[in-house]
Amino acid sequence: MNLRRLIEDARTLGGHKTKKDAVTAALAEYNQRRKQIGIIKLFGTIDYDPAYDYKAARGRRRGA
């Protein structure tokens, strides 16, 4: 599939008025997906402190 067809399909499917809007949205989605993949790769690699009290941390932030 050629580039023009890909852009036109993205414009139509996304309901974008211009090619620029379609490309901008596509790049934003691409970047977001790549960031998500990076976060998913971290699962199971970070050790958490089982004694950490997240509720106490919330209280401190509110000034309690």
N, CA, C and O atoms as a Maestro MAE file, in Angstrom:
{
 s_m_m2io_version
 :::
 2.0.0
}

f_m_ct {
 s_m_title
 :::
 protein
 m_atom[256] {
  # First column is atom index #
  i_m_mmod_type
  r_m_x_coord
  r_m_y_coord
  r_m_z_coord
  i_m_residue_number
  s_m_chain_name
  s_m_pdb_residue_name
  s_m_pdb_atom_name
  i_m_atomic_number
  :::
  1 25 0.851 -1.180 0.000 1 A "MET " " N  " 7
  2 3 0.000 0.000 0.000 1 A "MET " " CA " 6
  3 2 0.894 1.239 0.000 1 A "MET " " C  " 6
  4 15 1.892 1.291 0.719 1 A "MET " " O  " 8
  5 25 0.541 2.209 -0.788 2 A "ASN " " N  " 7
  6 3 1.406 3.376 -0.853 2 A "ASN " " CA " 6
  7 2 1.037 4.402 0.231 2 A "ASN " " C  " 6
  8 15 -0.024 4.325 0.851 2 A "ASN " " O  " 8
  9 25 1.920 5.334 0.429 3 A "LEU " " N  " 7
  10 3 1.785 6.320 1.502 3 A "LEU " " CA " 6
  11 2 0.525 7.161 1.359 3 A "LEU " " C  " 6
  12 15 -0.177 7.403 2.340 3 A "LEU " " O  " 8
  13 25 0.240 7.599 0.158 4 A "ARG " " N  " 7
  14 3 -0.953 8.436 -0.048 4 A "ARG " " CA " 6
  15 2 -2.223 7.691 0.332 4 A "ARG " " C  " 6
  16 15 -3.131 8.267 0.931 4 A "ARG " " O  " 8
  17 25 -2.286 6.411 -0.015 5 A "ARG " " N  " 7
  18 3 -3.473 5.614 0.312 5 A "ARG " " CA " 6
  19 2 -3.577 5.416 1.829 5 A "ARG " " C  " 6
  20 15 -4.668 5.491 2.394 5 A "ARG " " O  " 8
  21 25 -2.454 5.167 2.474 6 A "LEU " " N  " 7
  22 3 -2.453 5.009 3.930 6 A "LEU " " CA " 6
  23 2 -2.947 6.273 4.623 6 A "LEU " " C  " 6
  24 15 -3.756 6.206 5.548 6 A "LEU " " O  " 8
  25 25 -2.463 7.412 4.175 7 A "ILE " " N  " 7
  26 3 -2.875 8.680 4.777 7 A "ILE " " CA " 6
  27 2 -4.349 8.942 4.528 7 A "ILE " " C  " 6
  28 15 -5.067 9.383 5.425 7 A "ILE " " O  " 8
  29 25 -4.794 8.676 3.327 8 A "GLU " " N  " 7
  30 3 -6.207 8.902 3.006 8 A "GLU " " CA " 6
  31 2 -7.110 7.968 3.813 8 A "GLU " " C  " 6
  32 15 -8.162 8.385 4.299 8 A "GLU " " O  " 8
  33 25 -6.700 6.709 3.954 9 A "ASP " " N  " 7
  34 3 -7.467 5.775 4.786 9 A "ASP " " CA " 6
  35 2 -7.512 6.244 6.233 9 A "ASP " " C  " 6
  36 15 -8.566 6.194 6.866 9 A "ASP " " O  " 8
  37 25 -6.384 6.696 6.761 10 A "ALA " " N  " 7
  38 3 -6.336 7.189 8.137 10 A "ALA " " CA " 6
  39 2 -7.230 8.418 8.303 10 A "ALA " " C  " 6
  40 15 -7.917 8.562 9.314 10 A "ALA " " O  " 8
  41 25 -7.214 9.288 7.317 11 A "ARG " " N  " 7
  42 3 -8.051 10.484 7.370 11 A "ARG " " CA " 6
  43 2 -9.529 10.108 7.396 11 A "ARG " " C  " 6
  44 15 -10.307 10.651 8.181 11 A "ARG " " O  " 8
  45 25 -9.899 9.183 6.537 12 A "THR " " N  " 7
  46 3 -11.296 8.761 6.444 12 A "THR " " CA " 6
  47 2 -11.732 8.020 7.713 12 A "THR " " C  " 6
  48 15 -12.762 8.342 8.305 12 A "THR " " O  " 8
  49 25 -10.946 7.034 8.118 13 A "LEU " " N  " 7
  50 3 -11.306 6.238 9.294 13 A "LEU " " CA " 6
  51 2 -11.346 7.069 10.571 13 A "LEU " " C  " 6
  52 15 -12.193 6.847 11.437 13 A "LEU " " O  " 8
  53 25 -10.443 8.012 10.684 14 A "GLY " " N  " 7
  54 3 -10.378 8.845 11.885 14 A "GLY " " CA " 6
  55 2 -11.319 10.034 11.856 14 A "GLY " " C  " 6
  56 15 -11.486 10.725 12.862 14 A "GLY " " O  " 8
  57 25 -11.933 10.275 10.705 15 A "GLY " " N  " 7
  58 3 -12.829 11.415 10.593 15 A "GLY " " CA " 6
  59 2 -12.100 12.747 10.616 15 A "GLY " " C  " 6
  60 15 -12.658 13.761 11.033 15 A "GLY " " O  " 8
  61 25 -10.843 12.743 10.165 16 A "HIS " " N  " 7
  62 3 -10.040 13.958 10.152 16 A "HIS " " CA " 6
  63 2 -10.333 14.770 8.905 16 A "HIS " " C  " 6
  64 15 -10.568 14.217 7.831 16 A "HIS " " O  " 8
  65 25 -10.317 16.086 9.056 17 A "LYS " " N  " 7
  66 3 -10.608 16.969 7.921 17 A "LYS " " CA " 6
  67 2 -9.423 17.097 6.977 17 A "LYS " " C  " 6
  68 15 -9.597 17.261 5.770 17 A "LYS " " O  " 8
  69 25 -8.214 17.021 7.534 18 A "THR " " N  " 7
  70 3 -7.032 17.212 6.697 18 A "THR " " CA " 6
  71 2 -6.059 16.048 6.862 18 A "THR " " C  " 6
  72 15 -6.122 15.291 7.831 18 A "THR " " O  " 8
  73 25 -5.165 15.929 5.893 19 A "LYS " " N  " 7
  74 3 -4.114 14.917 5.986 19 A "LYS " " CA " 6
  75 2 -3.213 15.201 7.181 19 A "LYS " " C  " 6
  76 15 -2.780 14.282 7.876 19 A "LYS " " O  " 8
  77 25 -2.936 16.472 7.413 20 A "LYS " " N  " 7
  78 3 -2.071 16.854 8.531 20 A "LYS " " CA " 6
  79 2 -2.683 16.392 9.854 20 A "LYS " " C  " 6
  80 15 -1.974 15.878 10.719 20 A "LYS " " O  " 8
  81 25 -3.998 16.572 10.014 21 A "ASP " " N  " 7
  82 3 -4.659 16.123 11.238 21 A "ASP " " CA " 6
  83 2 -4.542 14.608 11.396 21 A "ASP " " C  " 6
  84 15 -4.310 14.106 12.496 21 A "ASP " " O  " 8
  85 25 -4.704 13.886 10.290 22 A "ALA " " N  " 7
  86 3 -4.618 12.423 10.328 22 A "ALA " " CA " 6
  87 2 -3.211 11.968 10.705 22 A "ALA " " C  " 6
  88 15 -3.046 11.061 11.521 22 A "ALA " " O  " 8
  89 25 -2.208 12.592 10.115 23 A "VAL " " N  " 7
  90 3 -0.824 12.212 10.399 23 A "VAL " " CA " 6
  91 2 -0.460 12.561 11.848 23 A "VAL " " C  " 6
  92 15 0.209 11.782 12.527 23 A "VAL " " O  " 8
  93 25 -0.897 13.716 12.309 24 A "THR " " N  " 7
  94 3 -0.617 14.124 13.690 24 A "THR " " CA " 6
  95 2 -1.247 13.141 14.672 24 A "THR " " C  " 6
  96 15 -0.601 12.727 15.635 24 A "THR " " O  " 8
  97 25 -2.495 12.768 14.434 25 A "ALA " " N  " 7
  98 3 -3.178 11.810 15.311 25 A "ALA " " CA " 6
  99 2 -2.491 10.442 15.256 25 A "ALA " " C  " 6
  100 15 -2.326 9.784 16.283 25 A "ALA " " O  " 8
  101 25 -2.100 10.026 14.069 26 A "ALA " " N  " 7
  102 3 -1.435 8.732 13.922 26 A "ALA " " CA " 6
  103 2 -0.105 8.704 14.662 26 A "ALA " " C  " 6
  104 15 0.222 7.714 15.317 26 A "ALA " " O  " 8
  105 25 0.653 9.774 14.563 27 A "LEU " " N  " 7
  106 3 1.937 9.826 15.268 27 A "LEU " " CA " 6
  107 2 1.743 9.868 16.784 27 A "LEU " " C  " 6
  108 15 2.512 9.255 17.525 27 A "LEU " " O  " 8
  109 25 0.730 10.580 17.241 28 A "ALA " " N  " 7
  110 3 0.445 10.630 18.676 28 A "ALA " " CA " 6
  111 2 0.074 9.236 19.192 28 A "ALA " " C  " 6
  112 15 0.543 8.819 20.251 28 A "ALA " " O  " 8
  113 25 -0.761 8.523 18.446 29 A "GLU " " N  " 7
  114 3 -1.141 7.161 18.832 29 A "GLU " " CA " 6
  115 2 0.061 6.225 18.806 29 A "GLU " " C  " 6
  116 15 0.220 5.388 19.695 29 A "GLU " " O  " 8
  117 25 0.898 6.364 17.797 30 A "TYR " " N  " 7
  118 3 2.097 5.538 17.681 30 A "TYR " " CA " 6
  119 2 3.012 5.747 18.887 30 A "TYR " " C  " 6
  120 15 3.491 4.784 19.486 30 A "TYR " " O  " 8
  121 25 3.250 7.009 19.238 31 A "ASN " " N  " 7
  122 3 4.121 7.321 20.374 31 A "ASN " " CA " 6
  123 2 3.529 6.797 21.678 31 A "ASN " " C  " 6
  124 15 4.241 6.237 22.511 31 A "ASN " " O  " 8
  125 25 2.225 6.980 21.847 32 A "GLN " " N  " 7
  126 3 1.571 6.496 23.065 32 A "GLN " " CA " 6
  127 2 1.698 4.975 23.167 32 A "GLN " " C  " 6
  128 15 1.977 4.449 24.244 32 A "GLN " " O  " 8
  129 25 1.502 4.283 22.080 33 A "ARG " " N  " 7
  130 3 1.601 2.817 22.080 33 A "ARG " " CA " 6
  131 2 3.016 2.364 22.406 33 A "ARG " " C  " 6
  132 15 3.200 1.412 23.165 33 A "ARG " " O  " 8
  133 25 4.002 3.021 21.851 34 A "ARG " " N  " 7
  134 3 5.394 2.644 22.143 34 A "ARG " " CA " 6
  135 2 5.724 2.858 23.619 34 A "ARG " " C  " 6
  136 15 6.447 2.060 24.216 34 A "ARG " " O  " 8
  137 25 5.200 3.925 24.205 35 A "LYS " " N  " 7
  138 3 5.416 4.173 25.634 35 A "LYS " " CA " 6
  139 2 4.747 3.088 26.465 35 A "LYS " " C  " 6
  140 15 5.312 2.626 27.457 35 A "LYS " " O  " 8
  141 25 3.545 2.677 26.063 36 A "GLN " " N  " 7
  142 3 2.841 1.618 26.777 36 A "GLN " " CA " 6
  143 2 3.625 0.315 26.717 36 A "GLN " " C  " 6
  144 15 3.728 -0.399 27.715 36 A "GLN " " O  " 8
  145 25 4.174 0.007 25.559 37 A "ILE " " N  " 7
  146 3 4.974 -1.210 25.410 37 A "ILE " " CA " 6
  147 2 6.170 -1.171 26.352 37 A "ILE " " C  " 6
  148 15 6.515 -2.181 26.966 37 A "ILE " " O  " 8
  149 25 6.802 -0.003 26.466 38 A "GLY " " N  " 7
  150 3 7.939 0.139 27.382 38 A "GLY " " CA " 6
  151 2 7.535 -0.083 28.827 38 A "GLY " " C  " 6
  152 15 8.278 -0.699 29.590 38 A "GLY " " O  " 8
  153 25 6.376 0.407 29.208 39 A "ILE " " N  " 7
  154 3 5.891 0.219 30.579 39 A "ILE " " CA " 6
  155 2 5.556 -1.247 30.820 39 A "ILE " " C  " 6
  156 15 5.868 -1.793 31.879 39 A "ILE " " O  " 8
  157 25 4.920 -1.885 29.841 40 A "ILE " " N  " 7
  158 3 4.564 -3.298 29.981 40 A "ILE " " CA " 6
  159 2 5.816 -4.150 30.175 40 A "ILE " " C  " 6
  160 15 5.795 -5.120 30.932 40 A "ILE " " O  " 8
  161 25 6.897 -3.796 29.500 41 A "LYS " " N  " 7
  162 3 8.150 -4.550 29.639 41 A "LYS " " CA " 6
  163 2 8.717 -4.457 31.053 41 A "LYS " " C  " 6
  164 15 9.506 -5.310 31.459 41 A "LYS " " O  " 8
  165 25 8.324 -3.434 31.806 42 A "LEU " " N  " 7
  166 3 8.821 -3.278 33.176 42 A "LEU " " CA " 6
  167 2 8.119 -4.197 34.177 42 A "LEU " " C  " 6
  168 15 8.643 -4.434 35.266 42 A "LEU " " O  " 8
  169 25 6.950 -4.713 33.827 43 A "PHE " " N  " 7
  170 3 6.222 -5.578 34.745 43 A "PHE " " CA " 6
  171 2 7.089 -6.754 35.159 43 A "PHE " " C  " 6
  172 15 7.675 -7.441 34.322 43 A "PHE " " O  " 8
  173 25 7.157 -6.969 36.448 44 A "GLY " " N  " 7
  174 3 7.937 -8.072 36.985 44 A "GLY " " CA " 6
  175 2 9.405 -7.759 37.169 44 A "GLY " " C  " 6
  176 15 10.155 -8.613 37.640 44 A "GLY " " O  " 8
  177 25 9.841 -6.561 36.812 45 A "THR " " N  " 7
  178 3 11.262 -6.232 36.940 45 A "THR " " CA " 6
  179 2 11.532 -5.285 38.098 45 A "THR " " C  " 6
  180 15 12.690 -5.047 38.442 45 A "THR " " O  " 8
  181 25 10.485 -4.741 38.702 46 A "ILE " " N  " 7
  182 3 10.651 -3.779 39.782 46 A "ILE " " CA " 6
  183 2 10.206 -4.418 41.086 46 A "ILE " " C  " 6
  184 15 9.098 -4.947 41.182 46 A "ILE " " O  " 8
  185 25 11.069 -4.368 42.084 47 A "ASP " " N  " 7
  186 3 10.727 -4.894 43.408 47 A "ASP " " CA " 6
  187 2 10.073 -3.793 44.230 47 A "ASP " " C  " 6
  188 15 10.589 -2.681 44.339 47 A "ASP " " O  " 8
  189 25 8.935 -4.128 44.798 48 A "TYR " " N  " 7
  190 3 8.217 -3.171 45.627 48 A "TYR " " CA " 6
  191 2 8.361 -3.538 47.091 48 A "TYR " " C  " 6
  192 15 8.479 -4.711 47.442 48 A "TYR " " O  " 8
  193 25 8.349 -2.519 47.943 49 A "ASP " " N  " 7
  194 3 8.442 -2.724 49.379 49 A "ASP " " CA " 6
  195 2 7.073 -3.148 49.900 49 A "ASP " " C  " 6
  196 15 6.134 -2.354 49.849 49 A "ASP " " O  " 8
  197 25 6.932 -4.380 50.400 50 A "PRO " " N  " 7
  198 3 5.625 -4.841 50.876 50 A "PRO " " CA " 6
  199 2 5.139 -4.065 52.099 50 A "PRO " " C  " 6
  200 15 3.950 -4.098 52.414 50 A "PRO " " O  " 8
  201 25 6.032 -3.375 52.784 51 A "ALA " " N  " 7
  202 3 5.657 -2.611 53.975 51 A "ALA " " CA " 6
  203 2 5.190 -1.193 53.628 51 A "ALA " " C  " 6
  204 15 4.757 -0.455 54.513 51 A "ALA " " O  " 8
  205 25 5.271 -0.811 52.364 52 A "TYR " " N  " 7
  206 3 4.878 0.538 51.966 52 A "TYR " " CA " 6
  207 2 3.385 0.727 52.161 52 A "TYR " " C  " 6
  208 15 2.584 -0.093 51.712 52 A "TYR " " O  " 8
  209 25 3.010 1.815 52.834 53 A "ASP " " N  " 7
  210 3 1.612 2.112 53.122 53 A "ASP " " CA " 6
  211 2 1.151 3.258 52.224 53 A "ASP " " C  " 6
  212 15 1.365 4.432 52.526 53 A "ASP " " O  " 8
  213 25 0.516 2.890 51.115 54 A "TYR " " N  " 7
  214 3 0.104 3.921 50.158 54 A "TYR " " CA " 6
  215 2 -0.987 4.816 50.717 54 A "TYR " " C  " 6
  216 15 -1.094 5.980 50.330 54 A "TYR " " O  " 8
  217 25 -1.804 4.283 51.632 55 A "LYS " " N  " 7
  218 3 -2.862 5.109 52.222 55 A "LYS " " CA " 6
  219 2 -2.266 6.199 53.105 55 A "LYS " " C  " 6
  220 15 -2.767 7.323 53.128 55 A "LYS " " O  " 8
  221 25 -1.223 5.880 53.816 56 A "ALA " " N  " 7
  222 3 -0.560 6.882 54.653 56 A "ALA " " CA " 6
  223 2 0.074 7.959 53.776 56 A "ALA " " C  " 6
  224 15 0.061 9.141 54.123 56 A "ALA " " O  " 8
  225 25 0.621 7.548 52.655 57 A "ALA " " N  " 7
  226 3 1.229 8.513 51.732 57 A "ALA " " CA " 6
  227 2 0.177 9.472 51.179 57 A "ALA " " C  " 6
  228 15 0.461 10.655 50.990 57 A "ALA " " O  " 8
  229 25 -1.024 8.980 50.920 58 A "ARG " " N  " 7
  230 3 -2.092 9.851 50.448 58 A "ARG " " CA " 6
  231 2 -2.476 10.882 51.518 58 A "ARG " " C  " 6
  232 15 -2.720 12.048 51.206 58 A "ARG " " O  " 8
  233 25 -2.523 10.456 52.738 59 A "GLY " " N  " 7
  234 3 -2.884 11.351 53.833 59 A "GLY " " CA " 6
  235 2 -1.877 12.472 54.012 59 A "GLY " " C  " 6
  236 15 -2.252 13.610 54.297 59 A "GLY " " O  " 8
  237 25 -0.618 12.160 53.847 60 A "ARG " " N  " 7
  238 3 0.431 13.173 53.977 60 A "ARG " " CA " 6
  239 2 0.284 14.230 52.889 60 A "ARG " " C  " 6
  240 15 0.514 15.413 53.140 60 A "ARG " " O  " 8
  241 25 -0.091 13.820 51.698 61 A "ARG " " N  " 7
  242 3 -0.198 14.747 50.587 61 A "ARG " " CA " 6
  243 2 -1.341 15.736 50.809 61 A "ARG " " C  " 6
  244 15 -1.246 16.891 50.393 61 A "ARG " " O  " 8
  245 25 -2.399 15.305 51.446 62 A "ARG " " N  " 7
  246 3 -3.528 16.176 51.707 62 A "ARG " " CA " 6
  247 2 -3.308 17.051 52.940 62 A "ARG " " C  " 6
  248 15 -4.121 17.922 53.248 62 A "ARG " " O  " 8
  249 25 -2.237 16.816 53.616 63 A "GLY " " N  " 7
  250 3 -1.954 17.615 54.809 63 A "GLY " " CA " 6
  251 2 -2.547 17.026 56.071 63 A "GLY " " C  " 6
  252 15 -2.627 17.709 57.092 63 A "GLY " " O  " 8
  253 25 -2.966 15.767 56.021 64 A "ALA " " N  " 7
  254 3 -3.548 15.117 57.200 64 A "ALA " " CA " 6
  255 2 -2.489 14.721 58.179 64 A "ALA " " C  " 6
  256 15 -2.798 14.161 59.230 64 A "ALA " " O  " 8
  :::
 }
 m_bond[255] {
  # First column is bond index #
  i_m_from
  i_m_to
  i_m_order
  :::
  1 1 2 1
  2 2 3 1
  3 3 4 2
  4 3 5 1
  5 5 6 1
  6 6 7 1
  7 7 8 2
  8 7 9 1
  9 9 10 1
  10 10 11 1
  11 11 12 2
  12 11 13 1
  13 13 14 1
  14 14 15 1
  15 15 16 2
  16 15 17 1
  17 17 18 1
  18 18 19 1
  19 19 20 2
  20 19 21 1
  21 21 22 1
  22 22 23 1
  23 23 24 2
  24 23 25 1
  25 25 26 1
  26 26 27 1
  27 27 28 2
  28 27 29 1
  29 29 30 1
  30 30 31 1
  31 31 32 2
  32 31 33 1
  33 33 34 1
  34 34 35 1
  35 35 36 2
  36 35 37 1
  37 37 38 1
  38 38 39 1
  39 39 40 2
  40 39 41 1
  41 41 42 1
  42 42 43 1
  43 43 44 2
  44 43 45 1
  45 45 46 1
  46 46 47 1
  47 47 48 2
  48 47 49 1
  49 49 50 1
  50 50 51 1
  51 51 52 2
  52 51 53 1
  53 53 54 1
  54 54 55 1
  55 55 56 2
  56 55 57 1
  57 57 58 1
  58 58 59 1
  59 59 60 2
  60 59 61 1
  61 61 62 1
  62 62 63 1
  63 63 64 2
  64 63 65 1
  65 65 66 1
  66 66 67 1
  67 67 68 2
  68 67 69 1
  69 69 70 1
  70 70 71 1
  71 71 72 2
  72 71 73 1
  73 73 74 1
  74 74 75 1
  75 75 76 2
  76 75 77 1
  77 77 78 1
  78 78 79 1
  79 79 80 2
  80 79 81 1
  81 81 82 1
  82 82 83 1
  83 83 84 2
  84 83 85 1
  85 85 86 1
  86 86 87 1
  87 87 88 2
  88 87 89 1
  89 89 90 1
  90 90 91 1
  91 91 92 2
  92 91 93 1
  93 93 94 1
  94 94 95 1
  95 95 96 2
  96 95 97 1
  97 97 98 1
  98 98 99 1
  99 99 100 2
  100 99 101 1
  101 101 102 1
  102 102 103 1
  103 103 104 2
  104 103 105 1
  105 105 106 1
  106 106 107 1
  107 107 108 2
  108 107 109 1
  109 109 110 1
  110 110 111 1
  111 111 112 2
  112 111 113 1
  113 113 114 1
  114 114 115 1
  115 115 116 2
  116 115 117 1
  117 117 118 1
  118 118 119 1
  119 119 120 2
  120 119 121 1
  121 121 122 1
  122 122 123 1
  123 123 124 2
  124 123 125 1
  125 125 126 1
  126 126 127 1
  127 127 128 2
  128 127 129 1
  129 129 130 1
  130 130 131 1
  131 131 132 2
  132 131 133 1
  133 133 134 1
  134 134 135 1
  135 135 136 2
  136 135 137 1
  137 137 138 1
  138 138 139 1
  139 139 140 2
  140 139 141 1
  141 141 142 1
  142 142 143 1
  143 143 144 2
  144 143 145 1
  145 145 146 1
  146 146 147 1
  147 147 148 2
  148 147 149 1
  149 149 150 1
  150 150 151 1
  151 151 152 2
  152 151 153 1
  153 153 154 1
  154 154 155 1
  155 155 156 2
  156 155 157 1
  157 157 158 1
  158 158 159 1
  159 159 160 2
  160 159 161 1
  161 161 162 1
  162 162 163 1
  163 163 164 2
  164 163 165 1
  165 165 166 1
  166 166 167 1
  167 167 168 2
  168 167 169 1
  169 169 170 1
  170 170 171 1
  171 171 172 2
  172 171 173 1
  173 173 174 1
  174 174 175 1
  175 175 176 2
  176 175 177 1
  177 177 178 1
  178 178 179 1
  179 179 180 2
  180 179 181 1
  181 181 182 1
  182 182 183 1
  183 183 184 2
  184 183 185 1
  185 185 186 1
  186 186 187 1
  187 187 188 2
  188 187 189 1
  189 189 190 1
  190 190 191 1
  191 191 192 2
  192 191 193 1
  193 193 194 1
  194 194 195 1
  195 195 196 2
  196 195 197 1
  197 197 198 1
  198 198 199 1
  199 199 200 2
  200 199 201 1
  201 201 202 1
  202 202 203 1
  203 203 204 2
  204 203 205 1
  205 205 206 1
  206 206 207 1
  207 207 208 2
  208 207 209 1
  209 209 210 1
  210 210 211 1
  211 211 212 2
  212 211 213 1
  213 213 214 1
  214 214 215 1
  215 215 216 2
  216 215 217 1
  217 217 218 1
  218 218 219 1
  219 219 220 2
  220 219 221 1
  221 221 222 1
  222 222 223 1
  223 223 224 2
  224 223 225 1
  225 225 226 1
  226 226 227 1
  227 227 228 2
  228 227 229 1
  229 229 230 1
  230 230 231 1
  231 231 232 2
  232 231 233 1
  233 233 234 1
  234 234 235 1
  235 235 236 2
  236 235 237 1
  237 237 238 1
  238 238 239 1
  239 239 240 2
  240 239 241 1
  241 241 242 1
  242 242 243 1
  243 243 244 2
  244 243 245 1
  245 245 246 1
  246 246 247 1
  247 247 248 2
  248 247 249 1
  249 249 250 1
  250 250 251 1
  251 251 252 2
  252 251 253 1
  253 253 254 1
  254 254 255 1
  255 255 256 2
  :::
 }
}
